[in-house]
Amino acid sequence: MNIKLQNISHSYQDDKKTIRIFENMSLDIPKNKITMILGPSGCGKTTLINILGGLLRPQSGEVYFDDISYYKIAKKHQDEFRANNISFVFQMYHLIPDLTAIENVLLSMHMVKASKQEKIIIANKLLDQVGMLEYAQRKPFNFSGGEQQRIAVARALANDASIVIADEPTGNLDTENGDSIIEILCSLKEKQKTIIIVTHNENYIKYADNTINLGERRCD
């Protein structure tokens, strides 16, 4: 699914000062490709992916998913569209501590039209895909940061969304685990997914089909 931002502007107030994040910005995120968003803290990376993911409405401009103008459809349909088409992977994992690995994955499958047993089969396959199947019945406190992030990736894939957005998914990981997570995410391109990854690590640019570098922007 292609994402298009058209003349996006967004700002916020900080101590009575207006902080301009974006002003009349337009860009395209190509479908079934890997797009990486780079840049230092404070120049709008998280704001941008929240807009791209339908979580934050820009103060002006249009957001299109293919030919659909997102904010021109009813709020109920926006929520349904996002639940069916967009998944997020976060830096902080956000696993439910009282649930096992497989229960965390199953939790995000409420929109999947399948029986309980079919969902369990899918969840097991996803855990296998990220190398965590043998730990399916363990809870998050048993896992390292890299292992928790693998489960978070499996959870993000559980609704088979066409768009996967990862916000600094390697930020809390060592180099080896970080590289592994990026490789797992980038492998989703083979499954016809649109992958958007925010990162500070320029070493990962080699995986990208498309890059958006916010580093040269000045945030006033």
PABA-976450 format. One record per residue (C-alpha): y negated, x negated, z negated. Coordinates in steps of 0.05 Angstrom, whole numbers, plus 32768, in hexadecimal, padded with zeros to 4 digits. Each point is the difference from the previous one (the first is absolute). Last residue first. Layout:
BEGIN
YXZ/...
***
This chain:
BEGIN
7DF57F037ED2/80477FEF8015/7FFB7FC98034/803880028033/801E7FBE8017/803F800A7FD8/800E8046801A/80357FE6802F/802780378024/803E7FE48020/8030801C8035/80467FEE8015/800A7FDF7FBD/803A7FD57FE8/7FDC7FBE800A/7FC6801B7FD7/802C7FF87FC2/7FE77FBA7FF2/7FBB801D7FF8/801280197FBA/7FCB802E7FE4/8028803C8016/7FFA80498014/803A8017802B/8002803A8032/8042800F8022/800880368035/804A800F8002/802D8000803E/803E7FEA7FDB/7FFB7FB9801C/7FBA7FFE7FE1/8022800A7FBD/80137FB68002/7FB87FF07FED/800980217FBC/80407FDA7FF1/7FE17FBE8017/7FC3800C7FD5/802C800E7FC3/80287FC0800C/7FC27FD58008/7FE5801B7FBE/80427FF27FDC/80007FB88017/7FB57FF57FF5/7FFE801D7FB9/7FEF80487FF7/7FC780287FE0/7FD48005803F/803B80078030/7FF6804A800F/7FB47FF78007/7FF780498015/803A8015802D/7FF8803A8030/803D801D8024/7FF480318038/803980278023/801A80197FBE/804B80017FF6/7FF980247FBD/80277FCA7FDC/7FDB7FC5801E/7FCD7FFA7FC8/803880047FCC/80257FC68022/7FBF7FD87FFE/7FF7800F7FB6/80477FEA7FF4/7FF17FBE8021/7FC07FFB7FD7/802880077FC0/802F7FC98017/7FC67FD1800E/7FE1800F7FBC/80417FF17FDC/802E80397FED/802280197FC1/7FC180257FE9/800580298041/803F80277FED/80467FF0801A/802C80318025/7FF07FE78046/80097FB67FEE/80377FF28033/7FD680218035/7FC47FD37FF8/7FFF7FD6803F/7FC680238023/802C80238033/8035800E7FCB/7FCC80267FD7/7FEF8027803F/80498010800E/800A80177FB9/7FC4802D8004/801A801F8041/8045800E7FE2/7FDF801E7FC2/7FD5802C802D/803E80198024/802080117FBD/7FC380277FEA/7FFF80268042/7FCD7FEF8036/7FBB80158016/7FD67FC67FE5/7FC080177FDF/801A7FF37FB9/80167FBB8015/7FCF7FD77FD6/802780097FC0/80407FEB8022/7FE77FB88003/7FEE7FFE7FB6/804380217FF0/80237FC98027/7FDF7FC97FD8/800C80237FBE/7FCC802C7FE0/7FDF7FF77FBC/7FD07FCA801A/7FE4802A803A/7FEE7FCB8034/7FB77FF4800E/800C7FBF8028/7FBE7FDF7FEB/7FED7FE58044/800B80438021/802D80198038/7FE880408020/80218034802E/7FE0802B8036/801D8035802F/802080397FD9/7FD77FFD7FC0/7FC07FF18026/800A803B802F/8011802F7FC8/7FC27FEC7FD9/7FD48007803D/80208043800F/7FEC801B7FBB/7FBA7FE4800A/7FF880268041/7FF87FD88040/7FBD7FE38018/80067FC67FD0/803B7FE28024/7FE780048048/804480028022/80067FDD8043/802B7FC67FE8/7FEC80007FB6/7FB580038004/7FCC7FF17FCA/7FB880148010/7FBC7FE87FE8/7FD6800B7FC2/80087FFB7FB5/80467FE8800A/8038802B7FE2/802E7FD77FD4/804B800A7FFB/800D800C804A/80267FBF8008/7FCE7FDE802E/7FC880137FCF/80277FE47FC5/80107FC4802B/7FB67FF2800C/7FEB80097FB8/80367FCF7FEC/7FE77FCC8031/7FB6800D7FF4/7FDE7FBE7FF8/80057FF87FB5/803B7FD17FFB/80067FCF803A/801980128046/803D80138028/801D8040801E/80427FF78024/8018802F8036/804980018014/800F802C803C/80248042800D/7FBD8023800A/7FC17FDA800C/7FCA80027FC9/7FBE800D8023/7FBB7FF07FE7/7FBA801D7FF8/7FCD7FEE7FCB/7FBF80267FFB/7FEF7FDF7FBD/80367FE97FD1/7FFE7FEA7FB8/7FB6800A7FF1/7FF27FF87FB6/7FC5802B7FEC/7FDF7FE77FC0/7FF3802E7FC4/802F7FD57FD6/803680058035/7FFF803B8030/803280068038/80037FF8804C/80268019803C/7FF38005804B/8035800A8036/7FE980058048/80458012801B/803F7FEA7FDC/80408005802A/80487FFF7FE8/80397FFE8032/8044801C7FEB/
***
